[in-house]
Each structure stands twice: as structure tokens, then as C-alpha cells.
Amino acid sequence: MNLKNIYFSWLIQWSKLKVILNPVAEIIILLASLTSLFVLIYQFGFVQTTDSIHTIRDIYPFLLLTFFTGITLRYIVKSQEIIQEKMLYIDICIYFLLFAVLSSKMFFKETIAQSLPYLTFLSHPICVYSLLLGLSIIHLSRQAFGLMQAKIKPALLFLLSFVFVILVGAGLLSLPNATTQPIAFIDALFISTTSVCVTGLTTVDVATSFTHIGHIIILLLIQIGGIGVMTFTSFFALSFMGKSSFNSKMMLKDWLNEDKTGKLFRVILNILCVTLLIEAIGAYCIYMSVRGELPGGTRQELFYAIFHSISAFCNAGISTLSGNMCDPLVADKYMLHFWIAMLIIFGGLGFPILFNYLKLLQHLIVNGVKMLLGIQKHYVHVPHIIQVNTYIVVISTLILLCVGTISYLILEYDNTLEGLPFGGKLAEAFLGAVTPRTAGFNVTNMQLLAPSTLVLTLILMAIGAAPMSTGGGLKVTTTFVALATTLNVAREKEKVEIRRREIAPATIRRAFATIVLYFAWVAIATLLLSCTEGKDAPLFSLLFEVVSALSTVGLSVNYTPELSVAGKIIIICTMLIGRIGVLTFLISFCKEYTRKDYTYPQENILM
């Protein structure tokens, strides 16, 4: 047998071996990921004894070894795919870090301690915990991303992703170390839902019911829910996967509203980077506003700043203070209220709007430099960079903010704003107008507001924020398109035109379908609550609760803690539907319509 035949025979045998080793490697990594998460949850979620602490410490080296074995096998059998990873160099660095940590824990522990003491940090528990958690998230994201390659409707997958995270969050919040005293599972489920759906309604006092670990869990749930479960999963999967299927790329393209599949990773990376940048700036501004004013010292103030920056940008409205923004510790810190309001606005604008203006800024800088250098002539026309969607969102947001602030200031001037300095009144009115845009931070006790202010708040909650933002509600674009179409009907004009662009008929249909479904669910949920909460429950309070939950706002007239178990379940479902969108919720359960090549005769219906 010549060398060529031997070579081809070896290739055939290697191909057969790869078919066997590939699932083995994936199973090993999956088992290591799940076991690591369970061990970490057990260690930090339960009270430990001396024996259990030693047992857990003995388990970690074996988990590292299992990860190393599985990843090494994966490198061997999937070398061609791994070379195509977006973050190949980071993946390799993580692999060598895993080898270094494993060596320091199992093979060269004494040698490193004696000869290389500056490398002892590799065996430090925090390093081990962080590495195991990071590896688990990366590889579980790869497994979860595989679901996108199956024939599951994108809308249903979107819904299931939120349900999964909510259930996991409820389990974590039920851990003994997460709460100061045991709470009912329905309350843990409620807090998990309100965190993931970035709503803010709470059945228990978050400040006193949860420990520091519980607050960190809530913070992570808010961050994941605000940006989107699929955004996080897709980022880690696309970063550490060679190729993804056509179905998964098309699903992400539609979900991210991106024209080209080749830019999906860049869009997701931009979303994460912009989010972290804005939240970091917001955390710094909040910290400077409360520095030296909160009990617990610098460490507590830093956590307060980070928590509230994320909660504000994600439009969650959850606070670590019992009184929220009207707590005596921060009630008169008007700069804090201003920064919270600005974070809410940026989060409610939506990522497409932020990216559109960043694109405009980049265009102006690059072309401005070219003009100064004489490379390019001055414009003879205005470049079309700001899209119609951006125009509608920005104009609608400015109108709602101005009208809301002035109205709140007038309506509450002699009520809840009485006795405050004018600057304080203006800051409170501004936050009072911003927070119903799906944020839910309490400026004051909602029960003290005038009835007219509550109605104004109800209207602002229903309108909501922008599409593809961290906010909810009908969305400003939906309201704008519906109003423009209504005006056209009154003028007997067929086409809806904005800034020399025609709005597609499909967009108009979706707008009115969203409005109908929104108010239909409001009516159904209010009716169900009126049955479950008894005849003594105030109807306006129930309506306010439903609109707040469906628009993922989180404002309440202090009725949420009074809800029955059935009432809590109704509000939980309402928050979930509000987060994914009423239309998306309906689409996830409806069979896709197959277009027909015929039409029936038209007939008018009396209106």
C-alpha cells in the first residue's frame, strides 16, 4: 500500500473518530458547565459548614480538569471551525488561563508558592470562581444558540428565553442567602419577573427583604432583561462559535432590525459596549451625587450607584432604598434625580436611535476633517443619515417630556411640590414626567398625587418608550403612526407620509393591531383582577396596576403588596406580555399564514 492510500485511509478513520469525539466533547463541557453552576449556587446560596466548605474546595480542581479535557477535545475535533471564531485570540487566552489555574491547583501548587509567589493569584478562590462562571456562560450560550438553528418560531423562542431566565431567577432569589428571611415562592417569582421584564412592581420591600447577594442577583436579572436574553446569548455564541446556521442568522437579522447578516456580531457588540459605557458614566454621576451621604461608606455608595445606573438605564425602576427616589436619604438630592432621569431617557430612546446619531456624529467628524484638509468639497445637499424612525422617536420624546414636565409642575405645584425650592420643583417635575415612560422610580408617594396627575401618568405609561429600547408601552412610534393615519382619514388622504417618506401599509397595520391587543389585554386583566381581588378593590387602582405592568413601568398606588396569589399571577403574566410585546406574544402562538394567489371581491363595511 503506497503512502497516498495510507493517507486517505487515515483521513477516513480520523473522520469516523471525529464523529464520535465531537458529541463526547460537547457532553463533557455541558456537564462541567452545569455542575459548575450548581456548585457555585450551592456555595453562595446556602449556609455552609466547615465540612461542606472543604468538600466544595476539593470539587473545583476536578471541574477545572473536566473543562480542560472537554475543551481540548473540542479543539482537536473542531479545529477548522474554531479558527473562524470572532474572538479566537480571547478563546485561546482563556484556554491557557484555564491550564495555568488548573496547574496551580493540582500539579504545581507548592512550586508556584515557593518559586513564583507572584502567580499565587491563579489559585485564589475569586479567580477560580470567575473562570468557572465565565466558562459556563460561554459554553451554555453556545448550546442555547443551537436552539436557534432548530425550526422554532423566533417570537416563541424570544418568549421562552424570558420564561427560562425568570424561572432561574426565581430559584436564585429563593435561596436562603439571598433573603433576610424566607419569602413565598410566588413573591420570588414576582420579583424575578419584575426584574427580567424591567418593570419595577414589587410585592415585598426589595431593600429589606433581600441580602447583598439577593441585590446582586436582582441587578444581574435587570441587566439581562434590559438588554435582552438573546442579545447576551448571541454575543457569547457568535464570539466563540465558528459558524452559525442560516436560520439563526436570519432570525437575529429580523430581531435586531439589521439589513445585512454579516453585521450581526458588530451590532450586538455595539449594543453591549454602548450599554456598559452609558451605565458606567451614569454610575459615576450618581456616585458623585451621593458621595458621603449614604450609610455604609464608600463601598455601599458605589454599589448604590452601579445598581441605580443599571436600573435606570434598563428602565427597571427598582431601588435598594425602601422609599425609592423619595426616600429621606435621597429625597432632596435633585442632581441625583436629574441623572436618573437622563439615564431613563437614554434607555428609552432605543439602540437604533443611539446608533443612528453615532453614525451621524462619525459622518460629521470624518467629513469635517476631509473638508479642512481640502480632500472633500463642502456639501451642496444635506446627507440623509437620520432615519424617519429616529425623527419620530426624538420628536415624540421631546414633546412628551416637555408637555409632561409642564403639566406635572402645574398640577402638583401646590400639592406634592409645595415647599420645595423652584429648582427642586423643576427636578421633581422632570423626573415625574420621565419615570412614567416605563421606568417606575417613585418621585413621591403615588397616593398623594392629584387625580389629574394620576390620569396624566396613566396616559404617559400607555404611550411608553421607543421600539428596541429597554422600555415598554405601546411605543411612541406606534402612537405617532396611529395618530398620523387617523389625521389622514379625517383629511381623506390615502398615504401616510413623513419627511418625504411613505410609511409602509404593513407598519400601519401592525400599529393598529398593537393598539387593539394592548387595550384588549388591559380590559381582560382588569376584569380578572376585579374578580380575584374582591368587590372592595378600587377599580382605578386595578386599572393603574395593569397598565403599569403591561407597559413595564412599575409605578403603583401602593396596591401591589395587597394582591392575592391569583392577582400576582395575573400581573406576572401581564409584565411578561408587556416585555416581549402584545403583538409578539400573539405571533408566537399563531400559525404562519400562507399567501394565496387569488383575491375575493371587495365589499364595504359600515363604520
Disulfide bonds with the S-S distance in Angstrom:
none
